[in-house]
Structure formats: C-alpha cells, structure tokens
C-alpha cells in the first residue's frame, strides 16, 4: 500500500492561497486600526495591545468550523518610535511602554496573523499629527517616501527569474534618490508554512564582505516573500538598544535544556506560539518565562529580536508586506496606510530613468498573444 501523499503547502495549492488571503484580511484590518490610533497622547503599550487584540478578534471569524486549525499571531504588534528602529513591544510595567506619542513623532507599526501556519505580516510608518493642512516634510518625508517607493519597486522585482542581487541594487539606488540608505543587514525573507525565515533571502544593504559573499538566489514561481524595508536618512548603521527585549521566537535548534524554568518556558512557547515570534507579555507568567529564556537564548533554542536604535536626528521609514510570486506576476497581500503625497511632502524626486520605468511597470506578467491559426491552403 502506497504511503499517503503529502499535502502541497505551496501557493500552487488554491486552499493555501485562500488561507494566506484570509490571514491578510485580518492583518490589514488590524494594522490600519493601530495606525489610525497613533495620535498625540496614545500610550505605546496600549497601541501594542490594541493590535494584538484586533488580530485575535479578526481570526475569530475565520475558519470557524475547523476547531483544530491553528490560528494566531504571526508577529506580535510592535510600535517603534523615532530613534527606536524596530521590535519594540513593551512588557507590563516597562517604563518605556508608558510613554505617550507626541505630534511629529515618527511611528513604525508591525504585526501579523497566521492561519494554519500561513502568515501575512504588515508594517508601515506614520507621522503623528500629519495631515494635508500640516504635512510631514524634511527628513521624515524623505524617509517615508523612500520606504514607500522601495516597497513598490520590490513588488515589481519579485517576478520569477529575477535575481536577489538585482533587488538589492535597485533598492539602494532608489533610497539614494531621497537621500536615504537601507539599514545594513535588513533582509527580505522567503516564507513557508510555519516559517517566516525560509531558505532564500534578499539583503537590502550588505555590510563589509557580505556584498560578495551573500548567497545568490533566483525568484521562482509559487514562492512567498516577507518584504521588509527599513530605510534611514542616516548612514545605514544602527546600534543595539539598551531597552529590554520582549520579542522572541523558538528556533529549530534541538538541545536538552538543563533548567526547569527553561523547559517550562519552551514548552509554553511551543504550545502557544509555535515557530512564530511572540511577546513575553502574552505568556502566562512573564517573570518565569523571562527567566527560562536565559538558557533558551544562550543555547540558541530561542532567538531574541533585539531592539535597534538610530542616531538622534535621523529618521527611519518602514514598509513591510507579504507577497505571493505566481506565474502571472506578484500579488501583494498586506498593506498599511495608503501613501498620500499631500500628507508626505518630500522635496526630493526620483530622477533615474530606469527606476521611473520600473515603477511604471505592472507587477503582473503579460502573457504573449497567441498567434492566429494558419489558414489552410486551398
């Protein structure tokens, strides 16, 4: 008797596409809710809780008949303000989480939902209080515009057959048009079921010898990518923050943990979050899990999402989305706030003819017209 055929977990399977799109619907609703709440006086920890709760509510209406289907956060809500670049999701009682937003703050929000291990993640940047009457200008506008157009370029470059090095080159050039640079070592990841960090990667600003040594790859049909764009008005180098890390994820490393706290922590993480990133705030006992994570991270059984900082006075723009690569082109699933040039008013413009041409192309692949059948000879 032949062995049971393994299910197709790629987007060649229509059922998989449906799950990705259902997760994206939840993600899009949640991030827009958080971005709209990024107003003067809003508390950072409340915004993070708002995003996580919105995902949970959204998922409660998806695939309601299959009680065994896993659903949850693919990425906890992070709210990173001004010099704090990414991964900030405070725990209960963290002083920095009690800080409130002020007019002019540049805020980056990221979150994601997953259904049956198929994840849709989104990230976007807003300036608190920006409007048509009081638009974002200067460095803030430059960074937001650079991130937006870099995302648009990658959306068009993820077509089958393109090389990851071509994406790197174009994004660097495009960011430069706005006086910006991609932040060093930021990656776009291939996504797979239960995994946001697949085998293929696109690096947007390689450091040192990475430019020549970074593994080359080619985009292929039926792949999924987590596009993660971070650009800065600075020199592209950031530093690890002194702020406490609260976002972690389990890795594929196998190790016999020695302490009871570590074993309890990894057991809870496995059951509640699987292989997806999580915030300690979502654990049953934050103090005990943090204690257990000391050994887990030391032995690489869990990975910490370190918080990074930019130099004061510089501005970081982020655009993050999940995209499907199909034989017919690239379909972007997740979106943050709509980019509005009336609200984000940069004085810089894209001058490079090749970049302008790229941005004017469609993300769809035009099929060659079929030749008419030859008329039979009389």
Phi, psi and omega in degrees: 000130184287150179292151180297138181288133179291139179293148178282115181261011177266172180281007167290342178269116182302328179296324178293317178300318180300320179291319176301316183290325177294319177296321180295323178300318179293314181300314182298318178295321182291315184290325178293327177294317180291316180300320179293335180272357180282076182239164178306130179095349179289136181271137185301313183295327178292323177295319178296316179295323179300315180295314180299317180294322180296323177293315180299317179295315179299318180292334182295343180260359182256135175050054185287338184279332181267094185290339182272350183290131180285137176216143179174194178284131171269340176203123179294156180293125174242140180230105187248124191245133174054246185290338177285115190284311190198168171070017181271115178215090192294153174272171178298130178088353177293126184300320182295332179289339180277352180295150181247155181284150178234156177303132181096346177297139175262119189240128177250124181244135176221140178197171179193156178238154175224144176232119182058030178088359180261113193255145173232121185239146178221149175212144180205169185234137175227158173252122184299127177086356181291139180205177177298325180285332181222074188286159171287134181225183175060218184298324180299315179294321179300314183293318180293320179293318180298317179295317180299310184289330174297318176298318178297321179295314181297321177307321181275339183270351182279026181281148180306136179099341178285148181268150177296329180295329179292324178294314179305310183298314183292319182294319178298316180295318182293316178301322180298333178297336180253016180070027183238170174224144170296145179291136183305139172071006175287141187235147163262133188249142165290137177256149172220176178302129179062022185206116176273354185233078182282195187286325185265142180221153173237120179263135186266337177210083182295142180257145175057232184277005178297329183302321181266338185257352183294133184301127178281147175208166180238136178293137183232156178298151176070021172263160178235137182234140169263103180277123186230100183254124171231118178238152183224153173281355179272204186271004178094352181256130176241170179234157178293135183277157174278352179294146184289133178285134178236352181253129182220170168207153177286143178256182178270001180293132178256127181204139179280098183294142187270323186268150179297322181297319180293317180295320178294320181295312183291331177293315178295318180299315181299317184287322187268326189238347182061228181262008184268154177300150179214164174252141180303333179302335182272357181277160183296317180226101185303319183294315182293320180294319179299321178295316180293330182289345178300309179288322182301315180285326179297323181263012176062024174281334174228152181245133176270136175268089185299145176274133180244155182231147173260164178293145177304138179097341176266159184235139180246135174246140181232139167222125181228136177202161176259135183226142177260131177260116182238166176299342181264358180134198186247127179249117177275126185265325187244147183215147173264228177282149177293132179287127184235109180298344177284336180261328177250099188250090175271146177275350182271153180224155175283120183256333186294125184296322181294321179292319177298320178296317179300314183292340178272350180279161179272151174283351177275155178258121182282124180281140178297139180295141179287137178287138178296146180296140180294139178285127182296144181294144180293000000 
